[in-house]
């Protein structure tokens, strides 16, 4: 796990700023993501971290903005 993302999550939680913390728990072949990869996305779409593939980031950011990630 990335300590920097967990620290950012703790800071945002203290400030009551909405965010999504996504962690890869499993994968299927041809995914570049690995279990344990993680990213944090704020409600305004700011992305921190890495989750792999070209569709992952826009899907996660879109879900975070819509409040359904």
NORPEQUI-V970583 format. One record per run of one state. SS is the DSSP state (alpha for helix, beta for strand, coil for the rest). FROM is the first residue (numbers start at 1). TO is the last residue. Records with the same first field share a line. If there is no record, write none. Layout:
SS: FROM-TO + FROM-TO
This chain:
coil: 1-2 + 15-18 + 24-37 + 43-46 + 50-53 + 67-69
alpha: 3-14 + 54-66
beta: 19-23 + 38-42 + 47-49
